């Protein structure tokens, strides 16, 4: 906290290293933020630094509504939209998109399907449906490699709506149906 110029430079870079270590209060707005807040960077002359959210509040500043600095560090609200994506991933891994659609998943998260798709694009560069498809293929591949289950059961357990859908996905991804992948595995062992 001694080198104010270095702290201000870190705020200009939105350096995550000082996130939770220092809080930035802006004299002209009366608001305090996390150093990684996406709001426009204030002028250096208008900035005050505090070691805690409580210290900034004690000095008369109110918390920013964008970065939520008053929340405890590293709770879901602190992580922002990443926590929504993490919750969605957990639900997708549990099969949320295997039987219900994207709208049902978004409703469960309390957001719209369009917003959920935007969050996935921003954080993962893929849609929720693409992530679910990838997880289905991974499950099916493990079952193909590790069991002797019939393909219909593998498709069902992996979350595919039908063996035909699983086969089409494998053909588009691997260039061959799952039965040929299993056959090639047997010949290599």
Secondary structure, DSSP 8 states (H G I E B T S, - for coil): ---HHHHHHHHHHT-GGGBTTBEEEETTTTEEEETT--S----GGGEEEESSHHHHHHTT-EE-TTT-TTS-TTSHHHHTHHHHHHHHHHHHHTTHHHHS-HHHHHHHHTS-HHHHHHHHHHHHSS-HHHHHHHHHHHHHHHHHHH----HHHHHHHHT-S-HHHHHHHHHHHHSS-HHHHHHHHHHH-
